[in-house]
Amino acid sequence: MAEPNQLKINAEEVEDAFSVPLSWFLDDGNLDSIMPMEWRGDEFLLRTYLWDDPESQKQFKIWGLTAHIVHSVAEIVCS
């Protein structure tokens, strides 16, 4: 897997690239917020994470569908 600084990103679509250990998403202490949501009759948890990237010294907000997918994958892969 390429390191974030080795990726060729389209600056018109992507501002930054970074990596987060998958298992980090399983620690509820890393959640900035969690809110129950309903969409099309189904309920799910809307998670928001704030990742302090040691490489770039920037903080990234991971939320919405991205956070939902990454958390779901982490539950499968890291369990």
mmJSON file of the N, C-alpha and C atoms, coordinates in Angstrom:
{"data_MODEL":{"atom_site":{
"group_PDB":["ATOM","ATOM","ATOM","ATOM","ATOM","ATOM","ATOM","ATOM","ATOM","ATOM","ATOM","ATOM","ATOM","ATOM","ATOM","ATOM","ATOM","ATOM","ATOM","ATOM","ATOM","ATOM","ATOM","ATOM","ATOM","ATOM","ATOM","ATOM","ATOM","ATOM","ATOM","ATOM","ATOM","ATOM","ATOM","ATOM","ATOM","ATOM","ATOM","ATOM","ATOM","ATOM","ATOM","ATOM","ATOM","ATOM","ATOM","ATOM","ATOM","ATOM","ATOM","ATOM","ATOM","ATOM","ATOM","ATOM","ATOM","ATOM","ATOM","ATOM","ATOM","ATOM","ATOM","ATOM","ATOM","ATOM","ATOM","ATOM","ATOM","ATOM","ATOM","ATOM","ATOM","ATOM","ATOM","ATOM","ATOM","ATOM","ATOM","ATOM","ATOM","ATOM","ATOM","ATOM","ATOM","ATOM","ATOM","ATOM","ATOM","ATOM","ATOM","ATOM","ATOM","ATOM","ATOM","ATOM","ATOM","ATOM","ATOM","ATOM","ATOM","ATOM","ATOM","ATOM","ATOM","ATOM","ATOM","ATOM","ATOM","ATOM","ATOM","ATOM","ATOM","ATOM","ATOM","ATOM","ATOM","ATOM","ATOM","ATOM","ATOM","ATOM","ATOM","ATOM","ATOM","ATOM","ATOM","ATOM","ATOM","ATOM","ATOM","ATOM","ATOM","ATOM","ATOM","ATOM","ATOM","ATOM","ATOM","ATOM","ATOM","ATOM","ATOM","ATOM","ATOM","ATOM","ATOM","ATOM","ATOM","ATOM","ATOM","ATOM","ATOM","ATOM","ATOM","ATOM","ATOM","ATOM","ATOM","ATOM","ATOM","ATOM","ATOM","ATOM","ATOM","ATOM","ATOM","ATOM","ATOM","ATOM","ATOM","ATOM","ATOM","ATOM","ATOM","ATOM","ATOM","ATOM","ATOM","ATOM","ATOM","ATOM","ATOM","ATOM","ATOM","ATOM","ATOM","ATOM","ATOM","ATOM","ATOM","ATOM","ATOM","ATOM","ATOM","ATOM","ATOM","ATOM","ATOM","ATOM","ATOM","ATOM","ATOM","ATOM","ATOM","ATOM","ATOM","ATOM","ATOM","ATOM","ATOM","ATOM","ATOM","ATOM","ATOM","ATOM","ATOM","ATOM","ATOM","ATOM","ATOM","ATOM","ATOM","ATOM","ATOM","ATOM","ATOM","ATOM","ATOM","ATOM","ATOM","ATOM","ATOM","ATOM","ATOM","ATOM","ATOM"],
"id":[1,2,3,4,5,6,7,8,9,10,11,12,13,14,15,16,17,18,19,20,21,22,23,24,25,26,27,28,29,30,31,32,33,34,35,36,37,38,39,40,41,42,43,44,45,46,47,48,49,50,51,52,53,54,55,56,57,58,59,60,61,62,63,64,65,66,67,68,69,70,71,72,73,74,75,76,77,78,79,80,81,82,83,84,85,86,87,88,89,90,91,92,93,94,95,96,97,98,99,100,101,102,103,104,105,106,107,108,109,110,111,112,113,114,115,116,117,118,119,120,121,122,123,124,125,126,127,128,129,130,131,132,133,134,135,136,137,138,139,140,141,142,143,144,145,146,147,148,149,150,151,152,153,154,155,156,157,158,159,160,161,162,163,164,165,166,167,168,169,170,171,172,173,174,175,176,177,178,179,180,181,182,183,184,185,186,187,188,189,190,191,192,193,194,195,196,197,198,199,200,201,202,203,204,205,206,207,208,209,210,211,212,213,214,215,216,217,218,219,220,221,222,223,224,225,226,227,228,229,230,231,232,233,234,235,236,237],
"type_symbol":["N","C","C","N","C","C","N","C","C","N","C","C","N","C","C","N","C","C","N","C","C","N","C","C","N","C","C","N","C","C","N","C","C","N","C","C","N","C","C","N","C","C","N","C","C","N","C","C","N","C","C","N","C","C","N","C","C","N","C","C","N","C","C","N","C","C","N","C","C","N","C","C","N","C","C","N","C","C","N","C","C","N","C","C","N","C","C","N","C","C","N","C","C","N","C","C","N","C","C","N","C","C","N","C","C","N","C","C","N","C","C","N","C","C","N","C","C","N","C","C","N","C","C","N","C","C","N","C","C","N","C","C","N","C","C","N","C","C","N","C","C","N","C","C","N","C","C","N","C","C","N","C","C","N","C","C","N","C","C","N","C","C","N","C","C","N","C","C","N","C","C","N","C","C","N","C","C","N","C","C","N","C","C","N","C","C","N","C","C","N","C","C","N","C","C","N","C","C","N","C","C","N","C","C","N","C","C","N","C","C","N","C","C","N","C","C","N","C","C","N","C","C","N","C","C","N","C","C","N","C","C","N","C","C","N","C","C"],
"label_atom_id":["N","CA","C","N","CA","C","N","CA","C","N","CA","C","N","CA","C","N","CA","C","N","CA","C","N","CA","C","N","CA","C","N","CA","C","N","CA","C","N","CA","C","N","CA","C","N","CA","C","N","CA","C","N","CA","C","N","CA","C","N","CA","C","N","CA","C","N","CA","C","N","CA","C","N","CA","C","N","CA","C","N","CA","C","N","CA","C","N","CA","C","N","CA","C","N","CA","C","N","CA","C","N","CA","C","N","CA","C","N","CA","C","N","CA","C","N","CA","C","N","CA","C","N","CA","C","N","CA","C","N","CA","C","N","CA","C","N","CA","C","N","CA","C","N","CA","C","N","CA","C","N","CA","C","N","CA","C","N","CA","C","N","CA","C","N","CA","C","N","CA","C","N","CA","C","N","CA","C","N","CA","C","N","CA","C","N","CA","C","N","CA","C","N","CA","C","N","CA","C","N","CA","C","N","CA","C","N","CA","C","N","CA","C","N","CA","C","N","CA","C","N","CA","C","N","CA","C","N","CA","C","N","CA","C","N","CA","C","N","CA","C","N","CA","C","N","CA","C","N","CA","C","N","CA","C","N","CA","C","N","CA","C","N","CA","C","N","CA","C","N","CA","C","N","CA","C"],
"label_alt_id":[null,null,null,null,null,null,null,null,null,null,null,null,null,null,null,null,null,null,null,null,null,null,null,null,null,null,null,null,null,null,null,null,null,null,null,null,null,null,null,null,null,null,null,null,null,null,null,null,null,null,null,null,null,null,null,null,null,null,null,null,null,null,null,null,null,null,null,null,null,null,null,null,null,null,null,null,null,null,null,null,null,null,null,null,null,null,null,null,null,null,null,null,null,null,null,null,null,null,null,null,null,null,null,null,null,null,null,null,null,null,null,null,null,null,null,null,null,null,null,null,null,null,null,null,null,null,null,null,null,null,null,null,null,null,null,null,null,null,null,null,null,null,null,null,null,null,null,null,null,null,null,null,null,null,null,null,null,null,null,null,null,null,null,null,null,null,null,null,null,null,null,null,null,null,null,null,null,null,null,null,null,null,null,null,null,null,null,null,null,null,null,null,null,null,null,null,null,null,null,null,null,null,null,null,null,null,null,null,null,null,null,null,null,null,null,null,null,null,null,null,null,null,null,null,null,null,null,null,null,null,null,null,null,null,null,null,null],
"label_comp_id":["MET","MET","MET","ALA","ALA","ALA","GLU","GLU","GLU","PRO","PRO","PRO","ASN","ASN","ASN","GLN","GLN","GLN","LEU","LEU","LEU","LYS","LYS","LYS","ILE","ILE","ILE","ASN","ASN","ASN","ALA","ALA","ALA","GLU","GLU","GLU","GLU","GLU","GLU","VAL","VAL","VAL","GLU","GLU","GLU","ASP","ASP","ASP","ALA","ALA","ALA","PHE","PHE","PHE","SER","SER","SER","VAL","VAL","VAL","PRO","PRO","PRO","LEU","LEU","LEU","SER","SER","SER","TRP","TRP","TRP","PHE","PHE","PHE","LEU","LEU","LEU","ASP","ASP","ASP","ASP","ASP","ASP","GLY","GLY","GLY","ASN","ASN","ASN","LEU","LEU","LEU","ASP","ASP","ASP","SER","SER","SER","ILE","ILE","ILE","MET","MET","MET","PRO","PRO","PRO","MET","MET","MET","GLU","GLU","GLU","TRP","TRP","TRP","ARG","ARG","ARG","GLY","GLY","GLY","ASP","ASP","ASP","GLU","GLU","GLU","PHE","PHE","PHE","LEU","LEU","LEU","LEU","LEU","LEU","ARG","ARG","ARG","THR","THR","THR","TYR","TYR","TYR","LEU","LEU","LEU","TRP","TRP","TRP","ASP","ASP","ASP","ASP","ASP","ASP","PRO","PRO","PRO","GLU","GLU","GLU","SER","SER","SER","GLN","GLN","GLN","LYS","LYS","LYS","GLN","GLN","GLN","PHE","PHE","PHE","LYS","LYS","LYS","ILE","ILE","ILE","TRP","TRP","TRP","GLY","GLY","GLY","LEU","LEU","LEU","THR","THR","THR","ALA","ALA","ALA","HIS","HIS","HIS","ILE","ILE","ILE","VAL","VAL","VAL","HIS","HIS","HIS","SER","SER","SER","VAL","VAL","VAL","ALA","ALA","ALA","GLU","GLU","GLU","ILE","ILE","ILE","VAL","VAL","VAL","CYS","CYS","CYS","SER","SER","SER"],
"label_asym_id":["A","A","A","A","A","A","A","A","A","A","A","A","A","A","A","A","A","A","A","A","A","A","A","A","A","A","A","A","A","A","A","A","A","A","A","A","A","A","A","A","A","A","A","A","A","A","A","A","A","A","A","A","A","A","A","A","A","A","A","A","A","A","A","A","A","A","A","A","A","A","A","A","A","A","A","A","A","A","A","A","A","A","A","A","A","A","A","A","A","A","A","A","A","A","A","A","A","A","A","A","A","A","A","A","A","A","A","A","A","A","A","A","A","A","A","A","A","A","A","A","A","A","A","A","A","A","A","A","A","A","A","A","A","A","A","A","A","A","A","A","A","A","A","A","A","A","A","A","A","A","A","A","A","A","A","A","A","A","A","A","A","A","A","A","A","A","A","A","A","A","A","A","A","A","A","A","A","A","A","A","A","A","A","A","A","A","A","A","A","A","A","A","A","A","A","A","A","A","A","A","A","A","A","A","A","A","A","A","A","A","A","A","A","A","A","A","A","A","A","A","A","A","A","A","A","A","A","A","A","A","A","A","A","A","A","A","A"],
"label_entity_id":["1","1","1","1","1","1","1","1","1","1","1","1","1","1","1","1","1","1","1","1","1","1","1","1","1","1","1","1","1","1","1","1","1","1","1","1","1","1","1","1","1","1","1","1","1","1","1","1","1","1","1","1","1","1","1","1","1","1","1","1","1","1","1","1","1","1","1","1","1","1","1","1","1","1","1","1","1","1","1","1","1","1","1","1","1","1","1","1","1","1","1","1","1","1","1","1","1","1","1","1","1","1","1","1","1","1","1","1","1","1","1","1","1","1","1","1","1","1","1","1","1","1","1","1","1","1","1","1","1","1","1","1","1","1","1","1","1","1","1","1","1","1","1","1","1","1","1","1","1","1","1","1","1","1","1","1","1","1","1","1","1","1","1","1","1","1","1","1","1","1","1","1","1","1","1","1","1","1","1","1","1","1","1","1","1","1","1","1","1","1","1","1","1","1","1","1","1","1","1","1","1","1","1","1","1","1","1","1","1","1","1","1","1","1","1","1","1","1","1","1","1","1","1","1","1","1","1","1","1","1","1","1","1","1","1","1","1"],
"label_seq_id":[1,1,1,2,2,2,3,3,3,4,4,4,5,5,5,6,6,6,7,7,7,8,8,8,9,9,9,10,10,10,11,11,11,12,12,12,13,13,13,14,14,14,15,15,15,16,16,16,17,17,17,18,18,18,19,19,19,20,20,20,21,21,21,22,22,22,23,23,23,24,24,24,25,25,25,26,26,26,27,27,27,28,28,28,29,29,29,30,30,30,31,31,31,32,32,32,33,33,33,34,34,34,35,35,35,36,36,36,37,37,37,38,38,38,39,39,39,40,40,40,41,41,41,42,42,42,43,43,43,44,44,44,45,45,45,46,46,46,47,47,47,48,48,48,49,49,49,50,50,50,51,51,51,52,52,52,53,53,53,54,54,54,55,55,55,56,56,56,57,57,57,58,58,58,59,59,59,60,60,60,61,61,61,62,62,62,63,63,63,64,64,64,65,65,65,66,66,66,67,67,67,68,68,68,69,69,69,70,70,70,71,71,71,72,72,72,73,73,73,74,74,74,75,75,75,76,76,76,77,77,77,78,78,78,79,79,79],
"pdbx_PDB_ins_code":[null,null,null,null,null,null,null,null,null,null,null,null,null,null,null,null,null,null,null,null,null,null,null,null,null,null,null,null,null,null,null,null,null,null,null,null,null,null,null,null,null,null,null,null,null,null,null,null,null,null,null,null,null,null,null,null,null,null,null,null,null,null,null,null,null,null,null,null,null,null,null,null,null,null,null,null,null,null,null,null,null,null,null,null,null,null,null,null,null,null,null,null,null,null,null,null,null,null,null,null,null,null,null,null,null,null,null,null,null,null,null,null,null,null,null,null,null,null,null,null,null,null,null,null,null,null,null,null,null,null,null,null,null,null,null,null,null,null,null,null,null,null,null,null,null,null,null,null,null,null,null,null,null,null,null,null,null,null,null,null,null,null,null,null,null,null,null,null,null,null,null,null,null,null,null,null,null,null,null,null,null,null,null,null,null,null,null,null,null,null,null,null,null,null,null,null,null,null,null,null,null,null,null,null,null,null,null,null,null,null,null,null,null,null,null,null,null,null,null,null,null,null,null,null,null,null,null,null,null,null,null,null,null,null,null,null,null],
"Cartn_x":[0.842,0.0,0.893,0.538,1.307,1.096,2.157,2.054,1.329,0.607,-0.139,0.711,1.969,2.803,3.265,3.004,3.373,2.197,1.015,-0.173,-0.18,-0.703,-0.92,-2.408,-2.706,-4.109,-4.483,-5.743,-6.282,-6.615,-5.842,-6.012,-7.374,-8.05,-9.386,-10.437,-10.11,-11.066,-10.653,-9.35,-8.842,-7.877,-8.123,-7.24,-6.014,-6.227,-5.146,-5.393,-4.32,-4.409,-3.667,-4.231,-3.625,-4.033,-3.342,-3.704,-3.966,-4.875,-5.265,-5.291,-4.693,-4.785,-6.244,-6.605,-7.992,-8.541,-7.736,-8.198,-8.531,-7.998,-8.259,-9.756,-10.454,-11.884,-12.749,-12.188,-12.949,-12.921,-12.073,-11.978,-12.952,-14.014,-15.021,-14.432,-13.283,-12.616,-12.121,-12.028,-11.586,-12.736,-13.954,-15.107,-15.182,-15.412,-15.692,-17.167,-18.002,-19.445,-20.064,-21.226,-21.999,-23.468,-24.217,-25.611,-26.46,-27.554,-28.435,-29.118,-29.186,-29.813,-30.773,-31.752,-32.658,-32.566,-32.457,-32.403,-33.131,-34.134,-34.952,-35.52,-35.915,-36.54,-35.573,-34.283,-33.29,-32.578,-32.212,-31.454,-29.988,-29.114,-27.687,-27.065,-25.812,-25.107,-24.199,-24.377,-23.527,-22.339,-21.182,-19.963,-19.133,-18.466,-17.514,-16.23,-15.124,-13.807,-12.954,-12.046,-11.045,-9.68,-8.97,-7.68,-6.558,-5.699,-4.515,-3.379,-3.092,-2.112,-0.691,0.082,1.444,2.38,2.075,2.931,2.806,1.574,1.342,1.117,0.914,0.58,-0.763,-1.631,-2.965,-4.006,-5.168,-6.293,-7.314,-7.789,-8.751,-10.05,-11.148,-12.479,-12.926,-13.256,-13.743,-15.174,-16.118,-17.517,-18.376,-19.668,-20.635,-20.424,-20.64,-20.549,-19.134,-18.123,-16.742,-16.526,-16.928,-16.766,-17.584,-18.775,-19.643,-18.987,-18.485,-17.861,-16.586,-15.728,-14.453,-14.704,-15.655,-15.966,-16.495,-17.366,-17.908,-16.818,-15.909,-14.791,-13.897,-13.618,-12.775,-13.403,-14.725,-15.397,-15.207,-15.227,-15.067,-13.606,-12.703,-11.306,-10.581,-10.886,-10.129,-10.776,-11.888,-12.564,-12.14],
"Cartn_y":[-1.171,0.0,1.241,2.2,3.442,4.296,4.964,5.934,7.17,7.898,9.073,10.069,10.26,11.23,10.718,9.437,8.865,8.835,9.179,9.153,10.343,10.105,11.191,11.531,12.671,13.044,14.187,14.233,15.317,16.469,17.529,18.67,19.342,19.119,19.685,18.903,17.676,16.825,16.491,16.472,16.011,17.043,17.457,18.443,17.782,16.671,15.971,14.473,13.711,12.265,11.922,11.008,10.62,9.187,8.572,7.213,7.152,6.255,6.039,4.532,4.052,2.614,2.185,1.124,0.681,0.407,-0.185,-0.517,0.726,1.881,3.138,3.463,3.064,3.367,2.521,1.503,0.647,1.147,2.108,2.659,3.828,3.629,4.688,5.961,5.855,7.039,7.968,7.468,8.288,9.019,8.756,9.427,10.877,11.779,13.169,13.303,12.593,12.575,11.339,10.987,9.878,10.242,10.089,10.507,9.5,9.017,8.119,8.869,8.226,8.825,7.821,8.327,7.467,7.882,6.876,7.135,6.017,6.384,5.429,4.331,4.723,3.783,2.949,3.058,2.321,3.281,2.749,3.553,3.136,4.114,3.852,4.946,4.748,5.73,6.573,7.862,8.805,9.142,8.636,8.839,9.968,10.707,11.727,11.521,11.451,11.29,12.5,12.859,13.875,13.198,13.102,12.419,13.449,13.416,14.266,13.517,13.921,13.22,13.598,12.62,12.937,13.318,12.854,13.175,14.637,15.092,16.444,17.478,17.001,17.884,18.591,17.998,18.544,17.672,18.261,17.494,17.319,16.078,15.758,15.283,15.749,15.321,14.186,13.052,11.89,11.664,11.809,11.76,11.245,11.174,10.797,9.389,9.213,7.895,7.323,8.178,7.706,7.056,7.73,7.185,5.905,5.884,4.698,3.484,3.69,2.591,2.122,3.048,2.663,1.937,2.402,1.732,0.319,0.172,-1.138,-2.097,-1.621,-2.444,-2.824,-1.897,-2.164,-3.25,-3.221,-4.243,-5.635,-5.708,-7.0,-7.466,-6.582,-6.959,-7.138,-6.309,-6.311,-7.144,-7.784,-8.56,-10.005],
"Cartn_z":[0.0,0.0,0.0,-0.809,-0.899,0.343,0.742,1.827,1.289,2.166,1.679,0.889,1.286,0.566,-0.794,-1.109,-2.407,-3.379,-2.913,-3.762,-4.71,-5.894,-6.846,-6.772,-6.149,-5.963,-6.887,-7.242,-8.059,-7.12,-7.175,-6.277,-6.429,-7.544,-7.732,-6.942,-6.561,-5.851,-4.426,-4.161,-2.873,-2.316,-1.078,-0.452,0.177,0.884,1.579,1.556,1.704,1.881,3.169,3.941,5.205,5.511,6.465,6.847,8.344,8.71,10.102,10.33,11.427,11.7,11.809,11.126,11.095,12.495,13.354,14.707,15.529,15.159,15.871,15.869,14.825,14.704,15.64,16.261,17.169,18.604,18.916,20.262,20.396,21.179,21.338,21.936,22.597,23.124,22.028,20.812,19.684,18.988,19.418,18.817,19.275,18.346,18.701,19.032,18.27,18.545,17.902,18.424,17.855,18.022,16.933,16.949,16.176,16.78,16.029,14.889,13.735,12.553,11.931,11.237,10.48,9.019,8.151,6.72,6.007,5.236,4.486,5.382,6.578,7.495,8.316,8.059,8.833,9.783,10.954,11.903,11.879,12.008,12.115,12.959,13.351,14.16,13.277,13.368,12.638,13.538,13.174,13.959,13.35,14.227,13.8,14.593,13.868,14.474,14.116,15.013,14.727,14.849,13.735,13.692,13.677,14.68,14.724,14.028,12.815,11.993,12.405,12.881,13.311,12.155,10.952,9.791,9.375,9.218,8.7,9.793,11.026,12.153,11.946,11.116,10.866,11.557,11.79,12.316,11.193,11.052,10.006,10.627,10.081,10.509,9.588,10.194,9.455,9.913,9.003,9.419,8.283,8.538,7.509,6.997,5.714,5.093,5.2,5.098,5.225,6.592,7.66,9.011,9.186,8.63,8.742,8.054,6.869,6.12,6.815,7.211,7.835,9.152,9.936,11.21,10.944,9.959,9.621,9.158,8.33,7.856,9.034,9.922,11.089,11.964,12.126,12.916,12.3,10.99,10.307,10.334,9.967,9.801,11.141,12.1,13.371,14.477,14.196,15.235,15.193],
"occupancy":[1.0,1.0,1.0,1.0,1.0,1.0,1.0,1.0,1.0,1.0,1.0,1.0,1.0,1.0,1.0,1.0,1.0,1.0,1.0,1.0,1.0,1.0,1.0,1.0,1.0,1.0,1.0,1.0,1.0,1.0,1.0,1.0,1.0,1.0,1.0,1.0,1.0,1.0,1.0,1.0,1.0,1.0,1.0,1.0,1.0,1.0,1.0,1.0,1.0,1.0,1.0,1.0,1.0,1.0,1.0,1.0,1.0,1.0,1.0,1.0,1.0,1.0,1.0,1.0,1.0,1.0,1.0,1.0,1.0,1.0,1.0,1.0,1.0,1.0,1.0,1.0,1.0,1.0,1.0,1.0,1.0,1.0,1.0,1.0,1.0,1.0,1.0,1.0,1.0,1.0,1.0,1.0,1.0,1.0,1.0,1.0,1.0,1.0,1.0,1.0,1.0,1.0,1.0,1.0,1.0,1.0,1.0,1.0,1.0,1.0,1.0,1.0,1.0,1.0,1.0,1.0,1.0,1.0,1.0,1.0,1.0,1.0,1.0,1.0,1.0,1.0,1.0,1.0,1.0,1.0,1.0,1.0,1.0,1.0,1.0,1.0,1.0,1.0,1.0,1.0,1.0,1.0,1.0,1.0,1.0,1.0,1.0,1.0,1.0,1.0,1.0,1.0,1.0,1.0,1.0,1.0,1.0,1.0,1.0,1.0,1.0,1.0,1.0,1.0,1.0,1.0,1.0,1.0,1.0,1.0,1.0,1.0,1.0,1.0,1.0,1.0,1.0,1.0,1.0,1.0,1.0,1.0,1.0,1.0,1.0,1.0,1.0,1.0,1.0,1.0,1.0,1.0,1.0,1.0,1.0,1.0,1.0,1.0,1.0,1.0,1.0,1.0,1.0,1.0,1.0,1.0,1.0,1.0,1.0,1.0,1.0,1.0,1.0,1.0,1.0,1.0,1.0,1.0,1.0,1.0,1.0,1.0,1.0,1.0,1.0,1.0,1.0,1.0,1.0,1.0,1.0,1.0,1.0,1.0,1.0,1.0,1.0],
"B_iso_or_equiv":[0.0,0.0,0.0,0.0,0.0,0.0,0.0,0.0,0.0,0.0,0.0,0.0,0.0,0.0,0.0,0.0,0.0,0.0,0.0,0.0,0.0,0.0,0.0,0.0,0.0,0.0,0.0,0.0,0.0,0.0,0.0,0.0,0.0,0.0,0.0,0.0,0.0,0.0,0.0,0.0,0.0,0.0,0.0,0.0,0.0,0.0,0.0,0.0,0.0,0.0,0.0,0.0,0.0,0.0,0.0,0.0,0.0,0.0,0.0,0.0,0.0,0.0,0.0,0.0,0.0,0.0,0.0,0.0,0.0,0.0,0.0,0.0,0.0,0.0,0.0,0.0,0.0,0.0,0.0,0.0,0.0,0.0,0.0,0.0,0.0,0.0,0.0,0.0,0.0,0.0,0.0,0.0,0.0,0.0,0.0,0.0,0.0,0.0,0.0,0.0,0.0,0.0,0.0,0.0,0.0,0.0,0.0,0.0,0.0,0.0,0.0,0.0,0.0,0.0,0.0,0.0,0.0,0.0,0.0,0.0,0.0,0.0,0.0,0.0,0.0,0.0,0.0,0.0,0.0,0.0,0.0,0.0,0.0,0.0,0.0,0.0,0.0,0.0,0.0,0.0,0.0,0.0,0.0,0.0,0.0,0.0,0.0,0.0,0.0,0.0,0.0,0.0,0.0,0.0,0.0,0.0,0.0,0.0,0.0,0.0,0.0,0.0,0.0,0.0,0.0,0.0,0.0,0.0,0.0,0.0,0.0,0.0,0.0,0.0,0.0,0.0,0.0,0.0,0.0,0.0,0.0,0.0,0.0,0.0,0.0,0.0,0.0,0.0,0.0,0.0,0.0,0.0,0.0,0.0,0.0,0.0,0.0,0.0,0.0,0.0,0.0,0.0,0.0,0.0,0.0,0.0,0.0,0.0,0.0,0.0,0.0,0.0,0.0,0.0,0.0,0.0,0.0,0.0,0.0,0.0,0.0,0.0,0.0,0.0,0.0,0.0,0.0,0.0,0.0,0.0,0.0,0.0,0.0,0.0,0.0,0.0,0.0],
"pdbx_formal_charge":[null,null,null,null,null,null,null,null,null,null,null,null,null,null,null,null,null,null,null,null,null,null,null,null,null,null,null,null,null,null,null,null,null,null,null,null,null,null,null,null,null,null,null,null,null,null,null,null,null,null,null,null,null,null,null,null,null,null,null,null,null,null,null,null,null,null,null,null,null,null,null,null,null,null,null,null,null,null,null,null,null,null,null,null,null,null,null,null,null,null,null,null,null,null,null,null,null,null,null,null,null,null,null,null,null,null,null,null,null,null,null,null,null,null,null,null,null,null,null,null,null,null,null,null,null,null,null,null,null,null,null,null,null,null,null,null,null,null,null,null,null,null,null,null,null,null,null,null,null,null,null,null,null,null,null,null,null,null,null,null,null,null,null,null,null,null,null,null,null,null,null,null,null,null,null,null,null,null,null,null,null,null,null,null,null,null,null,null,null,null,null,null,null,null,null,null,null,null,null,null,null,null,null,null,null,null,null,null,null,null,null,null,null,null,null,null,null,null,null,null,null,null,null,null,null,null,null,null,null,null,null,null,null,null,null,null,null],
"auth_seq_id":[1,1,1,2,2,2,3,3,3,4,4,4,5,5,5,6,6,6,7,7,7,8,8,8,9,9,9,10,10,10,11,11,11,12,12,12,13,13,13,14,14,14,15,15,15,16,16,16,17,17,17,18,18,18,19,19,19,20,20,20,21,21,21,22,22,22,23,23,23,24,24,24,25,25,25,26,26,26,27,27,27,28,28,28,29,29,29,30,30,30,31,31,31,32,32,32,33,33,33,34,34,34,35,35,35,36,36,36,37,37,37,38,38,38,39,39,39,40,40,40,41,41,41,42,42,42,43,43,43,44,44,44,45,45,45,46,46,46,47,47,47,48,48,48,49,49,49,50,50,50,51,51,51,52,52,52,53,53,53,54,54,54,55,55,55,56,56,56,57,57,57,58,58,58,59,59,59,60,60,60,61,61,61,62,62,62,63,63,63,64,64,64,65,65,65,66,66,66,67,67,67,68,68,68,69,69,69,70,70,70,71,71,71,72,72,72,73,73,73,74,74,74,75,75,75,76,76,76,77,77,77,78,78,78,79,79,79],
"auth_comp_id":["MET","MET","MET","ALA","ALA","ALA","GLU","GLU","GLU","PRO","PRO","PRO","ASN","ASN","ASN","GLN","GLN","GLN","LEU","LEU","LEU","LYS","LYS","LYS","ILE","ILE","ILE","ASN","ASN","ASN","ALA","ALA","ALA","GLU","GLU","GLU","GLU","GLU","GLU","VAL","VAL","VAL","GLU","GLU","GLU","ASP","ASP","ASP","ALA","ALA","ALA","PHE","PHE","PHE","SER","SER","SER","VAL","VAL","VAL","PRO","PRO","PRO","LEU","LEU","LEU","SER","SER","SER","TRP","TRP","TRP","PHE","PHE","PHE","LEU","LEU","LEU","ASP","ASP","ASP","ASP","ASP","ASP","GLY","GLY","GLY","ASN","ASN","ASN","LEU","LEU","LEU","ASP","ASP","ASP","SER","SER","SER","ILE","ILE","ILE","MET","MET","MET","PRO","PRO","PRO","MET","MET","MET","GLU","GLU","GLU","TRP","TRP","TRP","ARG","ARG","ARG","GLY","GLY","GLY","ASP","ASP","ASP","GLU","GLU","GLU","PHE","PHE","PHE","LEU","LEU","LEU","LEU","LEU","LEU","ARG","ARG","ARG","THR","THR","THR","TYR","TYR","TYR","LEU","LEU","LEU","TRP","TRP","TRP","ASP","ASP","ASP","ASP","ASP","ASP","PRO","PRO","PRO","GLU","GLU","GLU","SER","SER","SER","GLN","GLN","GLN","LYS","LYS","LYS","GLN","GLN","GLN","PHE","PHE","PHE","LYS","LYS","LYS","ILE","ILE","ILE","TRP","TRP","TRP","GLY","GLY","GLY","LEU","LEU","LEU","THR","THR","THR","ALA","ALA","ALA","HIS","HIS","HIS","ILE","ILE","ILE","VAL","VAL","VAL","HIS","HIS","HIS","SER","SER","SER","VAL","VAL","VAL","ALA","ALA","ALA","GLU","GLU","GLU","ILE","ILE","ILE","VAL","VAL","VAL","CYS","CYS","CYS","SER","SER","SER"],
"auth_asym_id":["A","A","A","A","A","A","A","A","A","A","A","A","A","A","A","A","A","A","A","A","A","A","A","A","A","A","A","A","A","A","A","A","A","A","A","A","A","A","A","A","A","A","A","A","A","A","A","A","A","A","A","A","A","A","A","A","A","A","A","A","A","A","A","A","A","A","A","A","A","A","A","A","A","A","A","A","A","A","A","A","A","A","A","A","A","A","A","A","A","A","A","A","A","A","A","A","A","A","A","A","A","A","A","A","A","A","A","A","A","A","A","A","A","A","A","A","A","A","A","A","A","A","A","A","A","A","A","A","A","A","A","A","A","A","A","A","A","A","A","A","A","A","A","A","A","A","A","A","A","A","A","A","A","A","A","A","A","A","A","A","A","A","A","A","A","A","A","A","A","A","A","A","A","A","A","A","A","A","A","A","A","A","A","A","A","A","A","A","A","A","A","A","A","A","A","A","A","A","A","A","A","A","A","A","A","A","A","A","A","A","A","A","A","A","A","A","A","A","A","A","A","A","A","A","A","A","A","A","A","A","A","A","A","A","A","A","A"],
"auth_atom_id":["N","CA","C","N","CA","C","N","CA","C","N","CA","C","N","CA","C","N","CA","C","N","CA","C","N","CA","C","N","CA","C","N","CA","C","N","CA","C","N","CA","C","N","CA","C","N","CA","C","N","CA","C","N","CA","C","N","CA","C","N","CA","C","N","CA","C","N","CA","C","N","CA","C","N","CA","C","N","CA","C","N","CA","C","N","CA","C","N","CA","C","N","CA","C","N","CA","C","N","CA","C","N","CA","C","N","CA","C","N","CA","C","N","CA","C","N","CA","C","N","CA","C","N","CA","C","N","CA","C","N","CA","C","N","CA","C","N","CA","C","N","CA","C","N","CA","C","N","CA","C","N","CA","C","N","CA","C","N","CA","C","N","CA","C","N","CA","C","N","CA","C","N","CA","C","N","CA","C","N","CA","C","N","CA","C","N","CA","C","N","CA","C","N","CA","C","N","CA","C","N","CA","C","N","CA","C","N","CA","C","N","CA","C","N","CA","C","N","CA","C","N","CA","C","N","CA","C","N","CA","C","N","CA","C","N","CA","C","N","CA","C","N","CA","C","N","CA","C","N","CA","C","N","CA","C","N","CA","C","N","CA","C","N","CA","C","N","CA","C","N","CA","C","N","CA","C"],
"pdbx_PDB_model_num":[1,1,1,1,1,1,1,1,1,1,1,1,1,1,1,1,1,1,1,1,1,1,1,1,1,1,1,1,1,1,1,1,1,1,1,1,1,1,1,1,1,1,1,1,1,1,1,1,1,1,1,1,1,1,1,1,1,1,1,1,1,1,1,1,1,1,1,1,1,1,1,1,1,1,1,1,1,1,1,1,1,1,1,1,1,1,1,1,1,1,1,1,1,1,1,1,1,1,1,1,1,1,1,1,1,1,1,1,1,1,1,1,1,1,1,1,1,1,1,1,1,1,1,1,1,1,1,1,1,1,1,1,1,1,1,1,1,1,1,1,1,1,1,1,1,1,1,1,1,1,1,1,1,1,1,1,1,1,1,1,1,1,1,1,1,1,1,1,1,1,1,1,1,1,1,1,1,1,1,1,1,1,1,1,1,1,1,1,1,1,1,1,1,1,1,1,1,1,1,1,1,1,1,1,1,1,1,1,1,1,1,1,1,1,1,1,1,1,1,1,1,1,1,1,1,1,1,1,1,1,1,1,1,1,1,1,1]
}}}
